[in-house]
Amino acid sequence: MKPRPFAVATLAAALLAGCGEGDETASYTLVPVSGTVRLDGKPLEGAQVSFTPDPGNKPSTPGSDLTGPDGNYKVMFRGRSGVAPGKYKVAINKTNSPTTSKNLPEVLKDDPTMFQIVLEAKAGARTVTKTGAPVTKIDDTFDQEVDAKGGVIDFDIKAKPSSKAPRSTK
């Protein structure tokens, strides 16, 4: 049986229309956004930096990255570097997680998630360091405008006093 030209052309058009998996943002220009996150002036390693677009941004390009040893980040959107210009809510989150403890089984050292779950359960469902002291949790948000050129956006977070600090009585 000989294929019909119309059927072949229709099938080819359908296949081409399906390419791109609905990623209409692939044609939009992204601008590079990078920077450094510091906690009290010192580089903050392992913090999640997330750029959430304002609902009015067209296109909507949420981006994120994890800070490196020097506190550096480079925002990525769907495997591409950058985000579209516009207004963003930037969230920076980090909870220090311990890597060792004398009271926990050795097998958990290779599974950080289970290690943290067991450690928190032993500590009464609170995050602790290997010495048993509460750790600093970073959870800050910032309003940020990304202009048409992108650029370097640094964040310096100030440590917040612990809610369990002793109070003076008079």
C-alpha positions as CSV (number, residue, x, y, z in Angstrom):
1,M,0.0,0.0,0.0
2,K,1.4,3.4,-1.0
3,P,1.2,6.2,1.6
4,R,-1.0,9.2,0.6
5,P,0.8,12.5,0.4
6,F,-1.9,14.3,2.4
7,A,-1.7,11.7,5.2
8,V,2.1,12.0,5.4
9,A,1.9,15.8,5.4
10,T,-0.7,15.8,8.2
11,L,1.3,13.3,10.3
12,A,4.5,15.4,9.9
13,A,2.6,18.6,10.9
14,A,1.2,16.9,14.0
15,L,4.6,15.6,15.0
16,L,6.2,19.0,14.6
17,A,3.4,20.7,16.5
18,G,4.0,18.3,19.4
19,C,7.7,19.1,19.6
20,G,8.7,21.4,22.4
21,E,6.4,19.7,24.9
22,G,4.3,22.9,25.4
23,D,7.3,24.9,26.5
24,E,6.1,28.2,25.1
25,T,8.7,30.0,27.3
26,A,11.6,28.6,25.2
27,S,11.3,31.5,22.8
28,Y,11.4,34.2,25.6
29,T,14.6,35.9,26.5
30,L,16.0,35.1,29.9
31,V,18.5,37.4,31.6
32,P,21.3,36.1,33.8
33,V,20.8,36.5,37.5
34,S,23.5,35.6,40.0
35,G,25.0,36.8,43.3
36,T,26.1,35.9,46.8
37,V,24.1,35.2,49.9
38,R,25.7,36.1,53.2
39,L,24.6,35.6,56.8
40,D,26.0,38.4,59.0
41,G,28.6,39.2,56.4
42,K,29.8,35.6,55.9
43,P,29.1,33.4,52.9
44,L,26.1,31.1,53.4
45,E,26.6,27.7,51.9
46,G,23.8,25.3,51.1
47,A,20.9,27.8,51.1
48,Q,18.0,27.5,48.6
49,V,17.5,30.7,46.6
50,S,14.1,30.8,44.9
51,F,12.8,33.6,42.5
52,T,9.0,33.4,42.4
53,P,7.5,35.6,39.7
54,D,4.8,38.2,40.4
55,P,1.5,37.0,39.0
56,G,1.7,39.9,36.5
57,N,5.0,38.7,35.0
58,K,4.6,37.6,31.4
59,P,6.2,35.1,30.9
60,S,6.2,33.5,34.3
61,T,9.7,32.0,34.9
62,P,10.4,30.8,38.4
63,G,14.0,30.1,39.0
64,S,16.2,28.8,41.8
65,D,19.7,27.6,42.8
66,L,21.5,26.3,45.8
67,T,24.4,28.4,47.1
68,G,27.9,27.0,46.9
69,P,30.8,27.1,49.4
70,D,31.3,30.9,48.8
71,G,27.6,31.7,49.1
72,N,27.3,32.1,45.3
73,Y,24.2,31.2,43.3
74,K,23.1,31.4,39.6
75,V,19.4,31.3,39.0
76,M,18.2,28.6,36.6
77,F,14.8,28.2,34.9
78,R,14.0,24.8,33.4
79,G,17.6,24.0,32.9
80,R,18.4,27.4,31.3
81,S,20.4,30.1,33.0
82,G,18.3,33.2,34.1
83,V,14.8,34.4,34.4
84,A,12.6,36.8,32.4
85,P,12.8,40.5,33.5
86,G,10.1,41.5,36.0
87,K,9.1,41.5,39.7
88,Y,9.9,38.6,41.9
89,K,9.6,37.4,45.5
90,V,12.9,36.0,46.5
91,A,12.9,33.3,49.2
92,I,16.1,32.2,50.9
93,N,15.8,29.1,53.1
94,K,18.3,26.9,54.9
95,T,18.2,24.6,57.9
96,N,21.6,23.3,59.1
97,S,21.5,19.5,59.2
98,P,24.0,17.5,61.2
99,T,26.3,15.0,59.6
100,T,27.4,12.9,62.5
101,S,26.3,12.0,66.0
102,K,27.5,9.5,68.6
103,N,24.0,8.3,69.4
104,L,22.9,7.2,65.9
105,P,23.6,4.0,63.9
106,E,26.5,4.2,61.5
107,V,24.3,3.0,58.6
108,L,22.5,6.3,58.6
109,K,25.6,8.3,57.6
110,D,24.9,7.3,53.9
111,D,21.3,8.4,54.1
112,P,21.1,12.0,55.1
113,T,17.3,12.2,55.0
114,M,16.8,9.2,57.3
115,F,19.6,10.5,59.5
116,Q,17.8,13.8,60.0
117,I,14.5,12.1,60.6
118,V,15.9,9.8,63.3
119,L,17.9,12.6,64.9
120,E,14.9,14.9,65.1
121,A,12.8,12.1,66.6
122,K,15.4,11.5,69.2
123,A,15.5,15.2,70.0
124,G,11.8,15.5,70.4
125,A,11.0,16.7,66.9
126,R,13.3,19.7,67.0
127,T,16.2,20.3,64.7
128,V,19.5,19.9,66.6
129,T,23.2,20.0,65.9
130,K,25.6,17.1,66.8
131,T,25.9,18.7,70.3
132,G,22.2,18.8,70.8
133,A,21.8,22.6,70.5
134,P,19.1,24.1,68.3
135,V,20.4,25.3,64.9
136,T,19.8,28.5,63.0
137,K,17.0,28.3,60.5
138,I,17.1,30.8,57.6
139,D,13.8,31.7,56.1
140,D,13.7,35.2,54.6
141,T,11.9,36.8,51.7
142,F,12.7,39.9,49.6
143,D,10.9,41.8,46.9
144,Q,13.2,42.1,43.9
145,E,13.0,43.6,40.4
146,V,15.0,41.9,37.7
147,D,15.7,44.4,34.9
148,A,16.2,43.8,31.2
149,K,19.9,43.2,31.6
150,G,19.7,40.9,34.7
151,G,22.8,41.2,36.8
152,V,24.3,40.5,40.2
153,I,21.9,40.5,43.1
154,D,23.5,40.0,46.6
155,F,21.7,39.3,49.8
156,D,23.0,39.9,53.3
157,I,20.8,38.2,55.9
158,K,21.0,39.2,59.6
159,A,20.8,36.4,62.1
160,K,17.6,36.5,64.1
161,P,17.8,36.0,67.9
162,S,16.6,32.6,69.0
163,S,13.1,32.4,70.4
164,K,14.5,30.3,73.2
165,A,16.9,32.9,74.5
166,P,16.8,33.6,78.2
167,R,14.8,36.6,79.2
168,S,15.8,39.0,81.9
169,T,13.3,39.6,84.7
170,K,13.1,42.7,86.9
